[in-house]
Amino acid sequence: MTGETTKSPLRLIAAAGVLGLIAGAAILYVRLAPSGNGPVGIADAACAAKGEKAAAVAGAATGDVAALLAAKSTESLAALAFENGAGKPTTLGAFAGKALLVNLWATWCVPCREEMPALDTLQQTKGGADFEVVTVNLDRGGAEKPRAFLDEIGVKALTLNRDPTLKLFNEAKARGLALGLPATFLVDRQGCLIAHMNGPADWAGPDALRVIDALTGG
């Protein structure tokens, strides 16, 4: 009886330790599991090997786009959600097969307003079966104000995608990708984050075109 009594607390301590490890693993999974707009910090198998691609694209960034950074974690952005031009729910996954420049903007953001014509020109110049500029407006309320702004500046090629809930921005912020607006992400054909940038740029200029060629070239 004495030996059995001595062993019981040890067994309880060991069991508690095992349960603690299980609980810790569960907490880690919850923190990394999808929340809000999409998966946080989980690079799927298709994206995990994109480090060299990210380095090559960021390495091509000079001049007007010198602030572009290679993705530290080439994670999937396919689940990021917003409303398409028809006001219907969609995700970046709907653009599978195309490389993307994803730009978050708002009408109250002066730098966003200034770079929008260049983004429209980029879509006209490079947009097609292999590449698309996906701009997502973050104005609260209805689509009237951003639509009026795009009409005013003569945008011809960009679709008015929207996220008035700001979930997309908050998700990008949680991932460390957006400090403010505008925020831009380069995504490859498999939906993997390749590079990102905070602040405006001349996206129609030769420096930007060189980066887009590096993104779509492989």
N, C-alpha and C positions, 0 to 999 in steps of 0.2 A: 504493500500500500504506500509506503514511504517513497519508494522509487517511482511509482506511478504518479504520486502527487507532485514530485519534483519535476517530472517530465511535462506535466500538463501546461504550466505557465509557459514553458519553452515552446511547446506546440502552438499555444495561443499567439505568442509573439511572432513565430514564423508565419502563421496563417495571416496575422494582421499585416505583416510585411508584404506578403503576396497580394493581399487585397489592396494595399496601398499602391503597389506597382500597377495593378489593374486600373485603379481609380485615376492614377496619374496619367496613364496612357489614354484613358477616356477623356480626361480634361484636355490633353494635348490635341486629340482628334476633334473635339468640339471647337476648340479655338481655331483650328485650321480648316474645319469643314465649311461648306457653303453657307453664307449668311448674307442677308441684304440682297445685293444685286447679282452676286456670282461667287464662285469659289475663291477663297482667299489663300494665297501663298502655296497652292498645290500645283506643281508643274507636272502635267500628265506625261506619259511615256513618249508621246510624239514630239513634245516640246523640250524635253530634258536634254536633248543632244544638239540644241540650236545655239550653243554658246559661240561657236566659231562664226556662224552667220551673223549673230548680234555684233560681234567684234568687227567684222568686215563692214557692216553697214555703218556703224558708228565711226569707224576709221575713215570712211568716205566723207564724213561731215566736217566741213570747214567753212570759213567765211560766214555767210548769213545764217547757216544752220550749225555753227560750231558748238552750240549748247546742247546738241542732241547727245544723249547718253545711251550706251549699250545697256540692255536689260540685264540686271544682275541675276534675275531668275527668269528664264525663258518659259514662263507659265502660259497656260491657255487663257485667252480672253474671250473665248467663244460664247460663254454664258452671260456676258455683260448685256443688260437688257435696256430697251428704250422703246419709243414709239416711232414707227416709220412715217413716211410722208402721208399716208392715208390715215394716220392716227391709230394704227393697229400695233399690238405688242410684237416685238421682234427682238432678235439678239444678233451679235456679231457672227454667230454661227451660221446665220442665214446667208452670209457672204462667202461661205467656204469655197475654196478654189481661186479666190482673188486675194492678192496682197492689198492691204488697206492702209491708208492714212486716216486715223480717227482723230477728230478735232472737237474738243468741248468748248463751247462759246456761249456768250449771252449778249444781248443788245446793250446792256448797261456797262459792258466791258469795252473800254475804248480801244485797247490793243486788238481785241477780237474783231471789232468793226473794221479796223485798219487792214488786217490781214485777210479778211474774207474775199475781196476781189482776187487776190493771188491764189487762194484755194480754189476759187471758181475757175480760174485760168488753168491751174494744174489739172483739174478734172477734165476740162476741155482738151488739154494737150495729151494727157497720159491715160485718162479714163477709158476703160474698155473691158475686154474679157479677162484681162490679167490683173487689173488694178482699178481701185475706186477710192475716191475721197469721201469719207463718211463724216459729215459734220453733224453734231448733236447739240441742239439749242437747249439751254437750261433756264430760260425765262419762266417765271411762275405764271400761272394763269393760262389763258388761251393762246392760240397760235397767231392771232391777228397782228400783234406787235412785231414779232420776228419776221413774219411773212411780208409785212409792209416794208421793213428794213431791207430785206433781200430784193424786193421789187424796186425799191428806191435806188439801190446801187447797181441794178442791172444784172443780178446773178442769173445765169442761164442754165448752168449744168448741175448745180448742187440741189440735193433733196432736203427739204425741211424735216429732218428727224428731230425728235424732241424728247426731253425727260424733265417735265416740270416738277417731279417729285424730288429731284436732286440725288436720287439713289445712286445713279451712275457716277456722279462726281464724288459722292461720299465713299463709294467702293474704290474708286481710283485713289482717293486720298488715303484710305486705309492701307492700300498697297504701296504707298509712298510714291505714287506716280503723278499726283496732282497737288501742287502747293497753292494754286490759284488758277485763274483763267487768263489767257487760253492755255489749254493743256493738250498735247498731241502725242499720239501713240502710233508707232509703225508695227503692223501686224502682218505675218506672212500668210501664205495660202492655206496653212493648216490652223490658223487662228492663234498662233503663238506670238506672244509679245517679243519683239526684236529690239526696239529702241523707244525712247520716250523723251519728251522735251517740255519744259515749262517756259511760257513766254511766246511772243510772236516771232514770225520769221517771214521772209519773202519766199513763199513756197512755190512761186512760179519762176524763180531765178535759177541760174546755172548751178549754184551750189546745191540747191534742193533737188534739182533734176538728177544730179549725179547720185545723190543718196537714194532717190526713188529707183534709179536704174540698178543700184546695188541691191535694193530690196527685192526687186522683181526678177533679177537675173539668175536666181537659183532656187 
